[in-house]
Structure formats: C-alpha cells, structure tokens
C-alpha cells in the first residue's frame, strides 16, 4: 500500500487539488492507497472535513501550527503503507506517476516539477493520457533516474523502512523548504540511496504567496553528519557531480 502524507498549511483548495490529483493517478495505476493528512494551524471548514472523511483519510487538526518538518514526521507516523509519498498540499502528479514509480534502486526518490503546467487551464490535460501525445511530453524517454546527493522538491517517495532508519526529518529545521536536503544526506549516511527521476512529473498548484519564509542556507545548523562517509557513498554510486 502507498501512503500519501500531506501536512497542510496552505489554502483549502490546495488540499482538494492534491487529493483529487493523487486519487486519479493512483486509481489509473490500480494501486492500493491511503491519505494521511494534518491540517496544520489553519481553520478546518466543513467541506474539507467532509472530503477527508469521504476518502477515508487518517487526519488530525492542529489549531496551533507546528514546524513543517515536525508536521511531515507527524503524518508519516500515521502511515500504514510500505511506501510513503510526502506531498505539499498543492502538488498534482501526472496521470502515469505511479505507473513509473520504482523504488527498486532507491530508498528515497524525488519527483520533478513540471515547469510547463503553470495554469489551471492545463489541469485536466495533465491528469489524462492524451497529454503525453502533445508537444510537451511528461514522459521523456531519454530521461532516466539517476543518483543524487540531494534534491529539493515538493514531492518525494520514501520506503517506510528507510524513513525509520533515517529517523525522519530533522525537526529542528527552521521554516520550510530545503528540509529534504538534510533528509537526503542523512539517508546516504545511514546507507540508504537517493535518486531523482525526471519521468516522475508533477504540477505545483501555487495559489498564493507563503506567509512563512525559507531560511538562508548559511543560517542552517543542525545535527552533525559524517560528511566523509557520505561523500564516499556518493562517489560509489556516481552521485558526486
């Protein structure tokens, strides 16, 4: 089973869009799935509550927001599946996303943001097989998965056993964004492998500016990592570029 984990701090329409898009792609691939959702520090309206109950989601509502990495770990602990999909609350996968999802060579697998799909008018095209026959293909045949040191994307897949081995996200990370970078490096340190798959495309349904800021990279300090060990493992898999 695949667990879709959504820590939601964005607008309500983002949750609706993500659940709709994920359901389309998962049903297209014939996958068994569940939703794990945290409404994190925003008002819960009855329409969203009804939707979460209708899809059988495991969900909680916190009136006081908790930090984003902590929220990711919180929803992951609800997950029953062997594969966890961490998704922002405004990510919509391509129709064939779960047909292409392959964790045979990786423990952490990052998807790729599709730059073409910027407007709501492309939404239905993006969810249907017909879209791949257009000029802007979402499945470039020449683009294959490759090992990376780290990637900062809004949608990634993790083996549940790997997430437990890694210990989840570092909950002391400030703000949001770039928290995947620490997760990836920690994954390499404990012997897991990280890949980026250009074929796994998704659309970021961004409808308003975030009300919380990304920290600067040079302002981030956290638990120490064995950089020598990480680099040796990256070199072994050709992930040093």
C-alpha positions in Angstrom: 0.0 0.0 0.0 1.1 3.6 -0.7 0.5 6.2 2.0 0.1 9.8 0.7 1.2 12.1 3.6 0.1 15.7 3.3 1.0 18.2 6.1 -1.4 21.0 5.0 -0.7 24.7 5.9 -1.8 26.1 2.6 -5.2 27.2 1.3 -8.0 24.7 1.3 -8.2 24.5 -2.5 -4.6 23.0 -2.4 -5.8 20.1 -0.3 -8.7 19.4 -2.6 -6.5 19.6 -5.7 -3.9 17.2 -4.3 -6.4 14.6 -3.1 -8.2 14.8 -6.5 -4.9 14.5 -8.5 -3.4 11.8 -6.3 -6.7 9.7 -6.5 -6.8 10.0 -10.3 -3.2 8.8 -10.7 -3.4 6.1 -8.1 -6.6 4.6 -9.5 -5.2 4.8 -13.0 -2.3 2.7 -11.8 -4.5 0.3 -9.9 -2.7 1.0 -6.6 -4.0 0.5 -3.1 -3.6 3.7 -1.1 -4.5 5.8 1.9 -4.3 9.5 2.7 -2.7 10.8 5.9 -3.4 14.5 6.4 -2.5 17.1 9.1 -4.5 20.4 8.9 -1.7 22.4 10.5 -2.6 25.7 12.1 -5.5 26.8 9.8 -9.2 26.7 10.2 -10.9 23.5 9.1 -14.1 24.1 7.1 -16.9 21.5 6.9 -16.3 20.9 3.2 -12.7 19.9 3.7 -13.7 17.8 6.7 -16.3 16.0 4.7 -13.8 15.4 1.9 -11.3 13.9 4.3 -13.9 11.6 5.7 -15.3 10.6 2.3 -11.8 9.4 1.1 -11.2 7.6 4.4 -8.2 9.7 5.3 -6.4 9.4 8.6 -6.3 13.0 9.6 -5.8 15.4 12.5 -6.4 19.1 13.0 -4.0 21.3 15.0 -5.2 24.8 15.7 -1.6 25.9 16.5 0.8 25.2 13.7 3.8 23.0 14.3 7.1 23.4 12.3 6.9 21.9 8.8 9.5 19.1 9.3 7.7 18.1 12.5 4.4 18.1 10.6 5.9 15.8 8.0 7.0 13.3 10.6 3.6 13.6 12.3 1.7 12.4 9.2 4.3 9.8 8.4 3.7 8.2 11.8 0.0 7.7 10.7 1.1 5.8 7.6 0.4 2.1 7.2 1.9 1.6 3.7 5.3 0.3 2.8 5.9 3.4 0.6 5.4 7.0 1.9 4.7 9.8 -0.5 5.5 13.2 1.1 3.5 15.8 -0.8 2.9 19.5 -0.3 -0.7 20.4 -0.1 -0.8 21.8 -3.6 1.0 19.1 -5.7 -0.8 17.3 -8.5 1.0 14.2 -10.1 0.9 13.3 -13.8 -1.6 10.6 -14.6 1.2 8.0 -15.0 3.2 9.0 -11.9 2.5 5.7 -10.0 3.0 3.5 -13.1 6.5 4.9 -13.3 7.3 5.0 -9.6 10.1 2.5 -9.0 12.0 2.1 -5.7 13.9 -1.0 -6.6 17.2 1.0 -6.9 16.5 3.8 -4.4 15.2 4.3 -0.8 14.4 7.9 -1.4 13.1 9.0 -4.8 12.4 12.6 -5.8 9.9 13.6 -8.4 10.4 16.5 -10.8 8.4 19.7 -11.0 7.0 20.2 -14.5 7.6 23.9 -15.5 5.1 23.9 -18.4 2.0 23.3 -16.3 1.6 26.7 -14.7 -2.0 27.5 -15.3 -5.2 25.9 -14.0 -6.5 25.6 -17.6 -4.0 22.7 -18.1 -5.2 20.8 -15.1 -7.4 18.2 -16.8 -4.9 17.7 -19.6 -2.2 16.9 -17.0 -4.3 14.2 -15.5 -5.1 12.3 -18.7 -3.2 10.0 -21.1 -3.9 12.4 -24.0 -1.5 14.9 -22.6 1.6 12.8 -23.4 0.7 13.0 -27.1 1.2 16.7 -27.2 4.3 18.8 -27.8 5.1 19.0 -24.1 5.5 15.3 -23.2 5.5 14.4 -19.5 7.4 11.2 -20.1 10.7 12.0 -21.9 12.1 8.6 -23.0 15.7 9.7 -22.8 15.5 10.9 -19.1 16.2 8.1 -16.7 16.6 8.1 -12.9 20.0 8.9 -11.5 21.6 9.1 -8.1 21.9 12.5 -6.5 23.4 13.8 -3.3 20.2 15.7 -2.5 17.2 17.3 -4.2 14.7 19.9 -3.0 11.3 19.1 -4.5 7.7 19.2 -3.3 7.0 15.6 -3.9 9.1 12.6 -2.9 8.7 8.9 -2.2 10.4 7.1 0.7 10.4 3.4 1.7 8.8 3.2 5.2 11.7 1.1 6.5 14.2 3.7 5.2 12.3 6.5 6.8 12.5 4.7 10.1 16.2 4.0 9.6 16.9 7.7 8.7 14.9 8.8 11.7 12.6 11.1 9.8 13.1 14.8 9.1 15.2 16.8 11.4 12.5 18.6 13.5 14.8 21.5 14.4 14.9 22.7 10.8 13.7 26.3 10.6 10.8 27.3 8.3 10.1 25.2 5.3 11.9 24.2 2.1 15.4 22.6 1.9 14.4 20.3 4.8 14.6 17.4 2.2 18.3 18.2 1.8 19.2 17.2 5.3 16.9 14.1 5.0 18.8 13.1 1.8 22.3 13.5 3.3 21.2 11.6 6.4 19.9 8.8 4.1 23.3 8.4 2.5 25.0 8.5 5.9 22.9 5.5 7.2 23.4 3.5 4.0 20.3 4.4 2.0 20.3 5.6 -1.6 18.7 8.7 -3.1 17.6 9.2 -6.7 15.9 11.8 -8.8 13.6 10.6 -11.5 12.9 13.1 -14.3 10.0 10.9 -15.5 8.0 11.4 -12.3 6.4 14.8 -13.1 4.1 16.9 -11.0 2.5 20.3 -11.1 2.8 22.7 -8.2 -0.7 24.3 -7.6 0.6 27.5 -6.1 -2.3 29.9 -5.4 -0.8 32.4 -3.0 2.4 33.6 -1.6 3.5 31.7 1.5 3.3 33.5 4.8 6.4 31.9 6.2 9.9 32.3 4.8 12.6 30.0 3.7 15.8 30.2 5.8 19.1 31.0 4.1 21.3 28.0 3.6 24.2 29.6 5.5 21.9 30.2 8.5 21.1 26.5 8.9 22.9 24.4 11.5 21.8 21.0 12.8 22.8 17.6 13.9 26.3 16.8 12.7 26.7 14.5 9.6 29.6 12.3 8.7 30.5 14.1 5.5 33.5 11.9 4.7 31.3 8.8 4.9 28.6 10.5 2.9 31.0 11.5 0.1 32.4 8.0 -0.1 29.0 6.6 -0.6 28.1 9.3 -3.2 31.2 8.5 -5.2 30.4 4.8 -5.1 27.1 5.4 -6.8 28.3 8.2 -9.1 26.2 10.8 -7.3 29.0 13.4 -6.9 28.7 15.8 -9.8 
